[in-house]
């Protein structure tokens, strides 16, 4: 998956992401204000994807939430804290 991301800041900034970084950015964008919880949308390295997106200047908030069940603990919920525009490059954006 390859996408073009435009950060709608002043001034706007556009760059491309591909592979898992493109997938993670798309998931965050589609989740909107609800955000992405690692327990609901498992992926091998969410924290690494978020770290690398932040290095690109994308503002992402992290909120820790408790979870219950046989293995209680906490999980992260990530939310975009900036306005972005995403365009698929060469293929449709998958969910």
Secondary structure in CASP SS format (residue, H / E / C, confidence):
PFRMAT SS
TARGET T0000
AUTHOR 0000-0000-0000
METHOD secondary structure of the structure
MODEL  1
X C 1.00
X E 1.00
X E 1.00
X E 1.00
X E 1.00
X E 1.00
X E 1.00
X C 1.00
X C 1.00
X C 1.00
X C 1.00
X C 1.00
X E 1.00
X E 1.00
X E 1.00
X E 1.00
X E 1.00
X E 1.00
X H 1.00
X H 1.00
X H 1.00
X H 1.00
X H 1.00
X H 1.00
X H 1.00
X H 1.00
X H 1.00
X H 1.00
X H 1.00
X H 1.00
X H 1.00
X H 1.00
X H 1.00
X H 1.00
X C 1.00
X E 1.00
X E 1.00
X C 1.00
X C 1.00
X C 1.00
X C 1.00
X C 1.00
X C 1.00
X C 1.00
X C 1.00
X H 1.00
X H 1.00
X H 1.00
X H 1.00
X H 1.00
X H 1.00
X H 1.00
X H 1.00
X H 1.00
X H 1.00
X C 1.00
X C 1.00
X C 1.00
X C 1.00
X E 1.00
X E 1.00
X E 1.00
X E 1.00
X E 1.00
X E 1.00
X E 1.00
X E 1.00
X C 1.00
X C 1.00
X C 1.00
X C 1.00
X C 1.00
X E 1.00
X E 1.00
X E 1.00
X E 1.00
X E 1.00
X E 1.00
X E 1.00
X E 1.00
X C 1.00
X C 1.00
X C 1.00
X E 1.00
X E 1.00
X E 1.00
X E 1.00
X E 1.00
X C 1.00
X C 1.00
X C 1.00
X C 1.00
X C 1.00
X C 1.00
X C 1.00
END
